[in-house]
Amino acid sequence: MAIKTTTKKCATSCCGPKAKKITFQLSAANATSVLLTGDFNAWSQAGLKMKKEKNGVWKTDLELSAGRYEYKFVVDGKWWTDPANKHTAVNSFGDTNSVIEVAA
């Protein structure tokens, strides 16, 4: 996962007037579908569709305000934590979520 410091106005409920563009990425060359979901979209199982690049890395950009967010990837219907992010939290189901903190 990479964090870009771009600030931009955003109309979604997850961000305020100065949101940062966050690029989420996952290396899963054999996957046919990867979605991003988390508390920024109320853990929607429909998720945010990620785009597969030629090198097998799936990416999507999301604009988030400063704060702490938990998320997971849904890879071909299976929930994955972010293998590139060591920051995690145990959720109410006893499972692990990935955590990102966006600085102000």
ABEGO torsion letter per residue (X at the ends): XBBBABBBBBABAABBABBBBBBBBBBBAABABBBBBBAAAGGBAAEBBBBBBAAGBBBBBBBBBBEBBBBBBBBGGBBBBBAABABBBBBAAGBBBBBBBBBX
